[in-house]
Amino acid sequence: MRLEGKVALISGGANGMGAEEVRLFAREGASVVIADLLEDEGKRVEAEVNESGGKAAFVRTDVTVEADWERVVGQTVSRFGRLDILVNNAGISSGAFEDTLGTEGWQRIMDVNATGVFLGTKHAIPEMQKLGGGSIVNISSIMGFVGGEGGHPAYHASKGAVRLLTKAMAVKYGPDGIRVNSVHPGFMPPMRSVRHADPAVRDELVRLTPLRRTGETIEVAYGVLFLASDEASFVTGTELVIDGGFIAR
């Protein structure tokens, strides 16, 4: 198994892409901590993994609150003895706020998508330094490379911030054996925004994707698994784009 003996902490692991990563990591031998605000969903994923023979624990976590990060990292180490992998997966979507020039939307999206990644990284690094290394995988987006007509511009700004924060941390903590990489998914179901709910818009997004389809969350999870594993031992500070060719156009 590709993560045998490793301990992973995955934020936003209660549903969607994060839950897919939790299940895959557990199948590959990792002990996984699910950090999320969604208690019912998080506990269901925890139970599912444990009932199937894996190891998982849910810890309620608000990624915008530094004290929550201190607590979840502490509980991870207390329960499983170490922290090898952090996946900063938690995020808020571009369509979460209707007013695309609203300051409230800007602040909330930046807090979750960018500051949350920084705080998770900040508190994971000391534990990884104790081990002589580790892997941090930050979930960004193709919208961290390009602009777009729909949604709040803060989404693009936050995902671009994650992309460059990843590089900065990779350079700074590479000498400690800590690898930091970003993953940039393309269009993945479910797409819940009002704009994406329009069949014409969705058809156009598919048309603009060279593989002519939306992606699947498991396809992203396998990319995250590679970066988290020792197979990527000489990979740091880079972007893994999983978008069906969208930004290659």
ROSE-439723 format. One record per residue (C-alpha): chain; x, y, z. Coordinates in steps of 0.1 Angstrom, whole numbers. Each point is the difference from the previous one (the first is absolute). Last residue first. Example, Ala and Ser with C-alpha at 12.3 -4.5 7.8 and 13.67 -1.06 7.14 Angstrom:
(A, (137, -11, 71))
(A, (-14, -34, 7))
END
This chain:
(A, (-63, 259, -249))
(A, (21, -18, 25))
(A, (-20, 15, 29))
(A, (-29, -24, -6))
(A, (21, -32, -8))
(A, (-22, -24, 19))
(A, (5, 20, 32))
(A, (24, -18, 23))
(A, (29, 25, 3))
(A, (28, -11, 23))
(A, (19, 31, 11))
(A, (36, 1, 13))
(A, (19, 11, 30))
(A, (11, -36, 8))
(A, (5, -33, -18))
(A, (31, -20, 8))
(A, (-17, -24, 24))
(A, (-31, -3, -22))
(A, (-2, -38, 3))
(A, (4, 5, 37))
(A, (-37, 8, 1))
(A, (-18, 33, 6))
(A, (5, 12, -36))
(A, (-13, -34, -14))
(A, (-30, -1, 23))
(A, (-10, 36, -10))
(A, (0, -11, -36))
(A, (-20, -31, 8))
(A, (-25, 22, 19))
(A, (-4, 23, -30))
(A, (-11, -29, -22))
(A, (-22, -13, 29))
(A, (-19, 33, -1))
(A, (-11, -6, -36))
(A, (7, 25, -28))
(A, (-24, 17, -24))
(A, (-2, -11, -36))
(A, (13, 9, -35))
(A, (36, -11, 5))
(A, (10, 33, -16))
(A, (-20, 20, 26))
(A, (-16, 30, -17))
(A, (-29, -20, -12))
(A, (-6, -13, 35))
(A, (0, 35, 13))
(A, (-25, 10, -27))
(A, (-23, -29, 9))
(A, (0, 11, 36))
(A, (-9, 36, -10))
(A, (-28, -12, -22))
(A, (-13, -23, 27))
(A, (-2, 29, 25))
(A, (8, -14, 34))
(A, (35, 12, -4))
(A, (-11, 36, 2))
(A, (-22, -5, 31))
(A, (30, -17, 17))
(A, (-3, -37, 10))
(A, (26, -17, -23))
(A, (-1, -36, 13))
(A, (19, -10, -19))
(A, (35, 10, -9))
(A, (13, 27, -23))
(A, (38, 2, 1))
(A, (21, -9, 29))
(A, (33, 17, 9))
(A, (22, -19, 24))
(A, (27, 18, 19))
(A, (33, -12, 14))
(A, (20, 3, 32))
(A, (28, -25, 9))
(A, (16, 1, 35))
(A, (35, -14, 2))
(A, (11, 28, 23))
(A, (21, 16, -27))
(A, (-32, 1, -21))
(A, (-16, 22, 27))
(A, (5, 35, -15))
(A, (-1, -10, -37))
(A, (-31, -21, 3))
(A, (-16, 25, 23))
(A, (4, 28, -26))
(A, (-12, -23, -28))
(A, (-32, -10, 18))
(A, (-7, 36, 10))
(A, (2, 7, -37))
(A, (-27, -24, -10))
(A, (-21, 6, 31))
(A, (0, 37, -7))
(A, (-12, -7, -36))
(A, (-29, -20, 16))
(A, (-9, 29, 22))
(A, (2, 26, -28))
(A, (-21, -22, -23))
(A, (-26, -5, 26))
(A, (1, 36, 11))
(A, (-12, 9, -35))
(A, (-34, -11, 11))
(A, (-19, -23, -24))
(A, (-4, 0, -38))
(A, (21, 16, -28))
(A, (33, -17, 6))
(A, (36, 7, 7))
(A, (29, -24, -5))
(A, (27, -18, 20))
(A, (-15, -4, 35))
(A, (-32, -6, -18))
(A, (14, -34, -10))
(A, (-4, -7, 37))
(A, (19, -2, 32))
(A, (1, -30, 23))
(A, (32, 1, 21))
(A, (20, -31, 5))
(A, (25, 0, 29))
(A, (25, -29, 2))
(A, (24, -9, 29))
(A, (35, 2, 12))
(A, (25, -5, 27))
(A, (-25, -14, 24))
(A, (2, 29, 25))
(A, (-1, 24, -30))
(A, (-33, -16, -10))
(A, (-15, 9, 34))
(A, (13, 36, -3))
(A, (-15, 3, -35))
(A, (-35, -11, 8))
(A, (-9, 32, 19))
(A, (10, 25, -26))
(A, (-13, -21, -29))
(A, (-34, -1, 15))
(A, (0, 37, 7))
(A, (12, 9, -35))
(A, (-26, -22, -16))
(A, (-28, 16, 21))
(A, (13, 34, -9))
(A, (-4, -7, -37))
(A, (-33, -18, -7))
(A, (-19, 6, 32))
(A, (11, 35, 9))
(A, (2, 11, -36))
(A, (-35, -12, -8))
(A, (-14, 17, 32))
(A, (18, 33, -6))
(A, (-9, 4, -37))
(A, (-36, -11, 6))
(A, (-5, 26, 28))
(A, (17, 27, -22))
(A, (-26, -5, -27))
(A, (11, 6, -36))
(A, (-13, -33, -13))
(A, (-33, 5, 20))
(A, (-16, -35, -3))
(A, (23, -17, 25))
(A, (8, -37, 2))
(A, (4, -2, -38))
(A, (38, -2, 1))
(A, (0, -29, 23))
(A, (13, -4, 36))
(A, (30, -21, 8))
(A, (13, -28, 22))
(A, (26, -22, -17))
(A, (33, 9, 17))
(A, (14, -35, 0))
(A, (25, -5, 27))
(A, (23, -31, 1))
(A, (25, -15, 24))
(A, (-15, 9, 34))
(A, (10, -22, 30))
(A, (-11, -21, 29))
(A, (-35, -11, -12))
(A, (-22, 13, 28))
(A, (21, 27, 16))
(A, (15, 11, -33))
(A, (-34, 4, -16))
(A, (-14, 16, 31))
(A, (27, 26, 1))
(A, (-4, 8, -38))
(A, (-38, 3, 6))
(A, (4, 23, 30))
(A, (26, 24, -14))
(A, (-21, 2, -32))
(A, (-31, 8, 21))
(A, (19, 27, 19))
(A, (9, 16, -34))
(A, (-36, 4, -10))
(A, (-6, 3, -38))
(A, (2, -37, -5))
(A, (-30, -6, 23))
(A, (6, -35, 13))
(A, (-21, -28, 15))
(A, (23, -30, 3))
(A, (-9, -33, -17))
(A, (22, -30, 4))
(A, (10, -26, -26))
(A, (17, -34, -1))
(A, (-9, -26, -26))
(A, (-17, -33, 3))
(A, (-32, 7, -19))
(A, (-19, 9, 31))
(A, (27, 25, 9))
(A, (-3, 18, -34))
(A, (-38, 1, 0))
(A, (-1, 11, 36))
(A, (23, 30, -6))
(A, (-19, 9, -32))
(A, (-32, 0, 19))
(A, (16, 20, 28))
(A, (11, 27, -25))
(A, (-35, 2, -16))
(A, (-17, 5, 34))
(A, (27, 24, 12))
(A, (3, 23, -30))
(A, (26, 25, 13))
(A, (29, -20, -13))
(A, (33, -17, 9))
(A, (0, -37, -8))
(A, (31, -17, 15))
(A, (13, -29, -20))
(A, (22, -30, 9))
(A, (16, -9, -33))
(A, (1, -35, -16))
(A, (-10, 5, -36))
(A, (-36, -7, 7))
(A, (0, 28, 26))
(A, (15, 24, -25))
(A, (-27, -8, -25))
(A, (-28, 4, 24))
(A, (13, 33, 14))
(A, (7, 13, -35))
(A, (-36, -7, -12))
(A, (-13, 17, 32))
(A, (20, 31, -10))
(A, (-13, 0, -35))
(A, (-36, 0, 11))
(A, (-7, -3, 37))
(A, (14, -1, 35))
(A, (37, 5, -9))
(A, (0, 38, -1))
(A, (34, -1, 16))
(A, (20, -32, -4))
(A, (25, -11, 26))
(A, (22, -30, -9))
(A, (19, -25, 20))
(A, (24, -23, -17))
(A, (6, -37, 8))
(A, (-9, -13, -34))
(A, (-6, 29, -24))
(A, (5, -18, -34))
(A, (-12, -34, 10))
END
